[in-house]
Amino acid sequence: MQFKSVQAFLDHVQKELDANRLILPTLPDIALKVRDAVAKGEATAQQLADMIVTDAALSTRLIQVSNSPLYRGVNEIKSIQMAVTRLGLKTISSLISSLVMQQMFSPTSTVLEHYFRQSWEQSINVSAISRALATCTRHLNPDEAMLAGLIHQIGKLPILMLVEDIPEFRDSPSRLEKLLEKAHPAVGKIIMDTWTFPDELKAVPYQYVNFGYDSGEKADYVDLVQVAFLQSIAGTDHPATRVDWSTVPAFAKLGLSSDAEILEIEGLSEEIEIAQSMFS
């Protein structure tokens, strides 16, 4: 099987989807139920806690994170009920979606394990920077910003699943890396069209590499992730390092100069490290 262009590969993706031979990533049921209940305003704190405790592993992780430096209060959180009451329904909803994301980046074979791990590590870095930036942007929610960072490269997952059976990519790291970079935003859009996320999050996976993106006067989650992404690849050989930051509207919308070093902004470096540690 030969693909003469990225569009030819994307056409193949759509064909596989239509034939039910490719399954798109989906959030686990517990995350979907919690997000849906919070979005509809139908759940009390007790009802939400009752949903969450049905997943023992997730409950344990949520209590651990609730007691981390990012969220820790005076008293230790010892139960899901305490966590929901202390942090609030919206924060809990975003946290659960973030905590289950790692399950999606599990490799389907040892051949491509490196790419899954690399994508997940990049997502964690962008997520942590996005969250830190959101703490300085009053109208954006830090926990939703963290989730936005974690989903920004979600489009790479179906590509990796497909190329296991396509030798021209599987056996050629350079071709696979080029395909991943060029095709994942479009595949990310396909995934987001199936997820019940708010529109401001849905736009992230396919717009964050549109460096001329400008949604209006106020910064949104695409802007956050875009700046976080550019900061995360600085000093690497990623093709996007050639982007002239002074031409990217997101910096000005976030009140940053185009030569800003996020790690040098007071307090943000520690915030980033703590957020990263949540997924270690």
C-alpha positions, 0 to 999 in steps of 0.5 A, a space after each residue: 500500500 502506497 500513499 502519495 500524499 497526506 490527503 491520500 492517507 486521510 482518505 484511507 483513515 476515513 475509509 477504515 472508519 466507515 468500514 468499522 475497521 478503525 476504532 477512535 479513542 473514547 473516554 472511559 464510561 466513568 469520565 463520560 458520565 461525570 462530564 455529562 452530569 456536570 455539564 447538565 447540572 443534574 448531579 449533586 456532590 454526593 451523586 458525583 462521588 457515588 459515580 466515581 467510587 465505582 472505579 477503585 483505581 480512579 478513586 485512588 488516583 483522584 484522592 492522591 491528586 487532591 492532596 497534591 500541592 496543586 490542590 491541597 488544603 489545610 486538611 487531608 482529603 481522605 474520601 471522594 466525597 471530601 474531594 468533590 466537596 473541596 474542589 467542586 464539580 467542574 474541577 473534579 470533572 476536568 481532573 477525571 478526564 485528565 487522569 484517564 487520558 493516559 490509558 489512551 496512550 498505551 501502545 498496541 505493540 512494542 514496535 511503536 511503543 516509543 511513539 506512544 510514550 513520546 506523544 504522551 510525554 509531549 502532551 504532559 509537558 504542554 498540559 503543565 505549561 498550559 495549566 500554569 499559563 491559565 493561572 495568569 488568565 482569569 477567564 480561563 480555567 486551569 483544569 480545563 487548560 490542563 485537559 486541553 494540553 493532554 488532548 492536543 495530539 490525540 490525533 496521533 493515536 489512530 495513525 499509530 494504530 493504522 501504521 502497524 499494518 503499513 510497512 512503508 511507515 512502520 519500517 521508516 521512522 522518518 516517514 512515520 514522523 512526517 506523517 504524524 506531524 502532518 496528519 494528526 491535526 486532521 485526525 484530531 478533528 475527526 476524534 473531537 467531532 465524536 466527543 461531547 466536549 465544549 467547542 473551545 476544547 474541541 478546537 484544540 487538536 486541529 487548530 493549535 498548529 494554525 499559528 495564524 489562529 485568532 478567535 477574537 480579543 480574548 485568549 482561548 484554550 487554543 491560544 494557551 496550548 499553542 504558546 505552551 507547545 511552542 515553548 515545549 519544543 524550543 531548542 529541539 529539531 521540531 519543524 515548528 521551531 522555525 515559526 516566528 513567534 512575533 507573528 503568532 497572535 496567541 502571545 499578545 492575547 496572553 499578555 506575553 512578549 514573543 520572546 517570553 520564557 515561560 519558565 522565567 515568569 515568577 511562580 510558573 516554573 514550580 506550577 509546571 513541575 507540580 502539574 507534570 508530577 501528577 502524571 509520573 
